[in-house]
Amino acid sequence: MKTIAELGDLRGKRVLVRSDLNVPLDGDTISDDGRIRASVPTIEALSEAGARVIVCAHLGRPKGTPEAKYSLAPVARRLGELLGREVRFAEDTVGESAKAAVEAAGDGDVVLLENLRFNAGETSKDETERGTFADQLASLADVFVSDGFGVVHRKQASVYDVAKRLPHAVGGLVENEVGVLRRLTEDPERPYAVVLGGAKVSDKLGVIDNLLRTADRLLIGGGMVFTFLKAQGYEVGTSLLEADQVETVKGYLEQAHERGVEIVLPVDIVVGTEFSVDSDPQVVPAGLIPADRMGLDIGPESGFLFAQKLKHCKTVFWNGPMGAFEMEPYAAGTQAVAEALVELTEKGALTVVGGGDSAAAVRQLGFSDDQFGHISTGGGASLEYLEGKELPGLTVLDEA
């Protein structure tokens, strides 16, 4: 993949940057600006090189038409604050406002286009419709830079098709993400542990299958753990359970045993009467969850166990919280894993927090990004990379 440095002199060039600015919004308030901050270095570098920077991104899941709640206007304001300069905001993506904003931009200026997904062509499965929108986007620029790692697993107009229409390069964020993920997959320093959490086993089937070939140890928490406990013959009360995945999980447990991969499951669980902060939390052994209660976090003994299992690892990838961290009674498991990773980072191990809810969790719990080796901006893309899947937004960048 060609880098920005290989694009030559960019002064006066219109550079379309596909960033990932899909941040959580509460009205106009951004509750976690991590993805915006991660996008700043590439935008800043292009601006300082004299390029006329045109940033495009999506937010949320609008259905191909404008919806005020998904406007990128709050993101434009925050991006401007982080850059320390005005960011011109176009009120459409490829319409008159966008064309005027790009036309008015001078060398070093930054323009942010309105939400890409306000246009049906962005995510269309119809190549002609998607291509038409890509043509419109490409007409705004001279060069394309792919810097939204969270979307490189999608064959979308702004990710894939525009790269076929313009000279292109990889941005610093995507370059760094790929570099870290290669360290996890090609020759990881061992012991190599993977911590998986989140709600569903089915979301991570492919990555579990692949990790059984590469990792030394898998630690399982979050809602997905109850399918593992069920596969071992335990009752899980009213906990989240994917009954249709129990046999698959049994197969994973057998594979792990055959390959010498250690599967670490919680030994105790924090249970409640319902998914609520006021649910009478209690700690019970993992195999003795009452019929009328649901598991909402790994227990304190499990937090200690997980930290011990991570203690001497040289490489750790973590994707998915250990429990319902948004509610204080159920945040301790995620806190314990985060603290273990911070300690490992200080010892020089490679610790990777795999984006999405994991990144949100560590920030909400008061950790800073620099306490970990790397915080990914692309949860789904990271998992697909670890599965060994081909990511369209990366493969297209290898083309001339």
C-alpha positions in Angstrom: 0.0 0.0 0.0 1.3 3.5 -0.9 1.7 5.9 2.0 1.0 9.6 2.0 4.7 10.3 1.8 4.8 8.6 -1.5 2.1 10.8 -3.0 4.6 13.6 -3.6 3.9 17.3 -3.3 0.3 17.8 -2.1 0.2 21.6 -1.9 -2.9 22.9 -3.6 -4.2 19.3 -4.2 -7.7 18.4 -3.1 -7.3 15.3 -0.9 -10.4 13.3 0.0 -9.9 11.6 3.3 -12.2 8.7 4.4 -12.1 9.0 8.2 -14.0 7.1 10.9 -15.8 9.7 12.9 -18.7 7.4 14.0 -18.8 8.6 17.6 -21.6 8.1 20.2 -23.8 11.2 20.4 -26.3 12.2 23.1 -28.1 15.0 21.3 -25.3 17.3 20.3 -23.0 16.0 22.9 -20.2 13.6 22.0 -19.7 11.1 24.8 -16.5 9.6 23.5 -14.4 11.5 21.0 -11.7 8.8 20.7 -12.2 8.2 17.0 -12.1 11.9 16.2 -8.8 12.3 18.1 -7.4 9.2 16.3 -8.2 10.8 13.0 -6.5 14.1 13.7 -2.9 13.2 13.0 -3.5 12.3 9.3 -5.8 15.3 8.7 -3.3 17.6 10.4 -0.3 16.2 8.4 -2.2 16.7 5.1 -3.2 20.3 6.1 0.4 21.2 7.0 1.5 19.8 3.7 -0.7 22.4 2.0 -3.4 20.1 0.8 -7.0 21.1 0.6 -8.4 18.5 2.9 -11.9 17.1 2.3 -12.9 14.8 5.1 -15.8 12.3 4.6 -17.3 9.9 7.2 -20.5 8.3 8.4 -22.3 8.5 11.7 -24.9 5.9 12.9 -27.2 4.0 10.5 -29.5 6.4 8.6 -31.3 4.7 5.7 -30.0 6.6 2.8 -31.7 9.9 3.5 -30.8 12.9 5.8 -31.8 12.5 9.5 -30.9 15.5 11.8 -29.9 13.2 14.7 -27.1 11.7 12.6 -25.7 15.0 11.4 -21.9 15.4 11.6 -22.2 19.0 12.6 -21.2 18.3 16.2 -18.2 16.3 14.9 -17.1 19.3 12.8 -17.1 21.5 15.9 -15.1 19.0 17.9 -12.6 18.3 15.0 -12.1 22.1 14.7 -11.3 22.3 18.5 -8.8 19.5 18.2 -7.1 20.9 15.1 -7.1 24.4 16.6 -8.6 25.8 13.4 -11.9 26.2 11.6 -13.4 23.2 9.9 -15.8 24.2 7.2 -18.9 22.0 7.3 -20.8 21.2 4.2 -24.5 20.6 4.8 -24.6 17.9 2.2 -22.2 15.3 0.8 -21.9 15.8 -2.9 -24.5 18.6 -3.5 -24.2 22.4 -3.8 -23.0 23.0 -0.3 -20.2 20.4 -0.6 -19.1 21.8 -4.0 -19.1 25.4 -2.7 -17.1 24.5 0.5 -14.5 22.6 -1.6 -14.3 25.5 -4.1 -13.8 28.0 -1.4 -11.1 25.9 0.4 -7.6 27.2 0.3 -4.3 25.4 0.8 -4.3 23.8 4.3 -8.0 24.3 4.8 -10.2 21.4 6.1 -13.7 20.7 5.0 -16.0 18.1 6.5 -18.8 16.7 4.3 -22.2 15.8 5.8 -22.9 12.1 6.7 -22.1 9.8 3.8 -24.9 7.5 4.7 -27.5 10.2 3.9 -26.9 9.0 0.4 -28.3 5.6 -0.6 -25.4 5.0 -3.0 -22.8 4.8 -0.1 -23.9 1.4 1.1 -25.8 0.1 -1.9 -25.3 -3.5 -2.9 -26.0 -2.4 -6.5 -22.6 -1.6 -8.1 -24.0 0.9 -10.5 -25.8 2.9 -7.8 -22.7 2.7 -5.6 -20.5 3.6 -8.5 -22.5 6.7 -9.4 -22.2 8.0 -5.9 -18.4 7.2 -5.9 -18.1 9.2 -9.1 -19.7 12.2 -7.4 -17.4 11.9 -4.4 -14.3 11.5 -6.6 -15.2 14.6 -8.6 -14.5 16.7 -5.5 -10.9 15.6 -5.2 -7.6 14.9 -6.9 -6.3 12.3 -4.5 -7.9 9.8 -2.0 -6.5 8.8 1.4 -8.1 5.9 3.3 -7.8 6.5 7.0 -11.0 5.0 8.5 -9.9 1.5 9.7 -13.3 0.9 11.2 -14.9 0.6 7.7 -12.2 -1.1 5.7 -14.1 -4.4 5.9 -17.0 -2.8 4.0 -17.3 -2.7 0.2 -18.8 0.8 0.2 -18.5 3.8 -2.1 -16.3 5.9 0.0 -14.1 3.0 1.1 -13.7 0.9 -2.0 -15.1 2.5 -5.2 -13.5 5.9 -4.7 -10.1 4.3 -4.4 -10.6 2.8 -7.9 -11.2 6.2 -9.3 -8.4 8.3 -7.8 -4.7 8.1 -7.0 -4.7 6.7 -3.5 -2.7 6.0 -0.4 -3.2 4.7 3.1 -3.4 7.2 6.0 -1.4 7.0 9.2 -4.2 5.6 11.3 -4.9 2.6 8.9 -1.2 2.0 8.4 -0.7 1.8 12.2 -3.7 -0.5 12.7 -2.5 -2.9 10.1 1.0 -2.9 11.5 -0.3 -3.8 15.0 -2.7 -6.5 13.7 0.2 -8.1 11.7 2.1 -8.4 14.9 -0.9 -10.3 16.4 -1.2 -12.7 13.5 2.1 -13.3 11.8 4.6 -14.0 14.6 3.2 -12.8 18.0 5.6 -12.7 20.9 4.6 -15.5 23.3 2.8 -16.2 25.6 0.0 -14.8 23.5 -3.4 -14.4 25.2 -6.7 -13.3 23.8 -9.5 -11.9 26.0 -13.0 -12.1 24.5 -16.2 -10.7 25.9 -19.3 -8.9 24.6 -22.7 -10.3 24.2 -22.7 -13.1 21.7 -20.6 -16.1 20.7 -22.1 -15.9 17.2 -20.4 -12.4 16.7 -17.0 -14.0 17.2 -17.3 -17.5 15.7 -14.7 -16.9 12.9 -12.2 -15.2 15.2 -12.4 -17.9 17.8 -11.9 -20.6 15.1 -8.8 -18.8 13.8 -7.4 -17.9 17.3 -7.4 -21.6 18.2 -4.6 -21.9 15.7 -2.5 -18.9 16.9 -3.2 -18.0 20.5 -1.8 -19.8 23.6 -4.7 -18.9 25.8 -8.3 -17.7 25.4 -10.0 -15.9 28.3 -13.8 -15.8 27.9 -16.1 -13.3 29.7 -19.1 -11.1 29.0 -22.5 -12.4 27.8 -20.9 -15.0 25.5 -19.5 -16.9 28.5 -22.9 -18.4 29.4 -23.0 -20.4 26.1 -19.6 -21.8 27.1 -20.8 -22.6 30.6 -23.9 -24.3 29.1 -21.7 -26.3 26.8 -20.0 -27.7 30.0 -23.3 -28.8 31.4 -24.0 -25.9 33.8 -27.3 -24.1 34.1 -27.2 -20.4 33.5 -30.5 -19.1 34.9 -31.9 -16.2 32.8 -28.5 -15.2 31.5 -27.9 -14.4 27.9 -27.7 -17.7 26.1 -27.3 -18.7 22.4 -28.7 -22.2 22.6 -28.1 -22.8 18.9 -24.3 -22.3 19.5 -23.9 -24.7 22.3 -22.7 -27.6 20.1 -20.4 -25.3 18.2 -18.8 -24.2 21.5 -18.4 -27.8 22.5 -16.5 -28.3 19.4 -14.2 -25.3 20.2 -13.5 -26.7 23.7 -12.5 -30.0 22.1 -10.3 -28.3 19.5 -8.6 -26.2 22.2 -7.8 -29.4 24.2 -6.4 -31.1 21.1 -4.3 -28.1 20.2 -3.0 -27.4 23.7 -4.8 -24.0 23.8 -5.9 -23.1 27.3 -9.5 -21.9 27.6 -10.0 -19.8 30.8 -13.6 -19.4 32.0 -14.9 -17.5 35.1 -15.1 -19.4 38.3 -17.6 -17.0 39.8 -20.3 -14.7 38.4 -22.0 -11.5 39.6 -25.7 -12.1 39.1 -28.8 -9.9 39.3 -32.6 -10.2 39.0 -32.7 -8.1 35.8 -30.5 -6.0 33.5 -30.7 -3.0 35.8 -28.4 -1.1 38.3 -31.1 -1.9 41.0 -31.0 -5.7 40.6 -29.7 -7.0 43.9 -26.2 -8.0 42.7 -24.8 -11.2 44.3 -21.7 -13.3 43.7 -22.2 -17.0 43.0 -20.0 -19.9 41.7 -20.1 -20.0 37.9 -21.7 -23.4 38.0 -24.5 -22.4 40.4 -26.4 -19.6 38.8 -29.9 -19.5 40.3 -32.8 -20.2 37.9 -34.3 -16.7 38.5 -31.1 -14.7 38.1 -28.9 -13.6 35.2 -25.1 -13.2 35.0 -24.0 -9.6 34.5 -20.3 -9.6 35.2 -17.5 -12.0 36.0 -16.9 -12.3 39.8 -14.0 -11.0 41.9 -12.3 -14.4 42.0 -12.5 -14.5 38.2 -11.1 -11.0 37.9 -8.1 -12.2 40.0 -7.8 -15.4 38.0 -7.8 -13.5 34.6 -5.2 -11.1 35.9 -3.0 -14.0 36.9 -3.4 -15.7 33.5 -2.3 -12.5 31.8 0.5 -11.7 34.1 3.4 -13.2 32.1 2.0 -12.7 28.6 4.0 -10.8 26.0 1.1 -10.2 23.7 -2.6 -9.6 24.6 -5.6 -8.8 22.4 -8.8 -7.8 24.1 -12.2 -7.5 22.5 -15.4 -7.1 24.4 -16.1 -6.1 28.0 -16.4 -8.7 30.8 -19.9 -7.5 31.9 -22.4 -4.7 31.9 -19.7 -2.1 32.6 -22.1 0.8 32.1 -23.6 -0.1 35.5 -21.3 0.4 38.4 -22.2 -2.9 40.2 -21.1 -4.8 37.0 -17.9 -3.0 36.0 -15.4 -4.7 38.2 -14.6 -7.5 35.8 -13.8 -5.2 33.0 -11.8 -3.0 35.4 -9.7 -6.0 36.5 -8.8 -6.9 32.9 -8.0 -3.3 32.1 -5.7 -3.0 35.1 -3.9 -6.2 34.1 -3.3 -4.9 30.6 -2.0 -1.6 32.0 0.5 -3.5 34.1 1.6 -5.6 31.2 2.1 -2.4 29.0 4.4 -1.0 31.6 6.5 -4.1 31.4 6.8 -3.8 27.6 4.2 -6.3 26.4 2.1 -5.5 23.4 -1.5 -4.9 24.6 -4.2 -4.2 22.1 -7.7 -3.1 23.0 -9.9 -4.1 20.1 -12.1 -1.1 19.6 -15.9 -0.7 20.0 -17.3 -1.4 23.4 -13.8 -2.3 24.8 -12.4 1.1 24.0 -15.5 2.9 25.3 -15.3 0.8 28.5 -11.7 1.6 29.4 -12.3 5.3 28.8 -15.5 5.3 30.9 -13.6 3.5 33.7 -11.0 6.4 33.7 -8.1 4.9 31.8 -6.2 6.9 29.2 -5.4 5.6 25.7 -1.6 5.8 26.4 -1.9 3.3 29.2 -2.3 0.6 26.6 -0.1 -0.4 23.7 -2.8 0.3 21.1 -6.5 1.0 21.1 -8.0 0.0 17.9 -10.6 2.2 16.2 -12.2 -0.7 14.3 -13.8 -3.5 16.3 -15.5 -5.3 13.5 -12.6 -4.7 11.1 -10.1 -5.9 13.7 -12.0 -9.1 14.2 -12.3 -9.8 10.5 -8.6 -9.2 10.0 -7.9 -11.7 12.9 -10.2 -14.2 11.2 -8.0 -14.0 8.1 -10.7 -12.5 6.0 -9.9 -10.3 3.0 -10.9 -6.7 3.7 -12.0 -4.9 0.5 -10.9 -1.4 1.8 -7.4 -2.7 2.2 -7.0 -4.9 -0.9 -8.2 -2.1 -3.2 -5.3 0.0 -1.8 -2.8 -2.5 -3.2 -4.0 -1.8 -6.7 -2.1 0.8 -8.8 
